[in-house]
Amino acid sequence: MRRYSSNRQQRIADQIQKDIAAILKNKVKNPKITWVTINDVEIIKDNSLAVIYWTTLDEKKRSGIEKALEEAKGFIRSELAKGFKTYTIPQLKFTYDESLKRVSKILSIINKLSEDSKDDKEKN
């Protein structure tokens, strides 16, 4: 989770994350978006841009989902505007969240090193 200099920016990011998850679940009709998880939202300092980090369980459908999110961006932004009391709604940029993949890879390396260490201790 990103840390902001102001509580207001953090609240806006948190609210955008909740609202986009609800919009994707309840209002966007494209079935490609069904299995999208919104992991985080980062607001640029002047509140002009919200970077939405997302993942999916099915990596094979990633490119189709990216396209569907891009096509639905205007609708999602207009739905966000209905629930916000801010002067402007930031532009949306959907970015696939690679961090989970990196964490998984690091954990598998650690597990392998741990197993190798156990094997070495058992041999000695």
N, C-alpha and C positions, 0 to 999 in steps of 0.2 A: 504494500500500500504506500502510496506517495504521501509525503508530508508537505503541507502548505504553510505559507507565512501567515495566512489568516484563517480563522475558523470558518469564515463565510465561504471561502473557496472550497474548503473541505466539505462543508455541508452541501454546496452546489454539486460537487463531484459525486458525493454519496447519493443525493437525490436523483441525479441523472442516471446513475447506475441502476437504482431501483426502478425508476420509471421506464428505462429502455428495456429492462428484463420483462416488465409487465406488458409493455407495448408489443414486444416480439412474441410473447406468449399468447396474448389475448386479441391483438388487433391486426397484426401483419398476417395476411392470408397465404403467404408463400410457404409451402411445406418444407422447402429446403432449409428454412430458418428454425425449424422446430427444435433441433438439438443444439442450439447455440447457448453457451454460457458466457455471461458478461463477468469477467474477472476483475476489472478495474476501470476507472475513468480518471484521466489526467486532464486537468484544466490548465490551459496556458494562462500566464499571468494577467493578461488584459481581458480574460473571459471570452475571447473571440473564437477559441477553438477548444473542442473537447475531443481528446483521443480516447476511443473506446477499445479496450483490450478484450478480445473474445477468444474462446476455444470451442472445439467440438469433439465429441467422442469418436466420430468417424472421419479420420484424416483423409480418406479417399474423396470425400465430398467437400473438402475445404475450398477448392476453387469455385465450385458452384455456389457455395454459401457466400464467399466473398462477393461474387457478382450480385447475388440476391440482396445482400446488405447494402451494396452500393446503389442498387436500383430503388431500395426502400428508404434510403437516407432522407429524402425530402419529406416523405410521409412521417417518418419517425420524428423528425425535427418539428414538424407542425403539431404532432401529438404532444411532444414535450412542451411546446409553447402554451398549450391549453392549461397545463398544471403549474406553470411557473409564473411568479410575480416579478421576475427580473425584467429590466428594460429590454434586453436582447437575449436571444437564445444563441449559444455558440454554434458555429459550424461543427459538423460531426465528421470525424475521421475514424473509420473502423480499421483496426490493426490486429492481425492475428497474434495472439500471445504465445511466444516461443518459450517463455520462462518455465512452464510446466514440463516441456520436453527436456529442457536443460537440467532441471531438477531431477527428473527421472533418470537421465543419463548419469549424472553425478552420483545418485544413490546406487545405481547398478555398479559403478566403478568402486565405490566404497565397499559394497557388499562383496565384490570379487576380491578386493584387497584383504578384507577381513577373513574370507574363506582361505585365501592363500596363506595368510598369517597363521591360521589355525592348523593348516596342513603342515607348515614348517615346524610349528611347535610339537606336533604329534610325531614327526620324524625324529626330532632330537630327543 
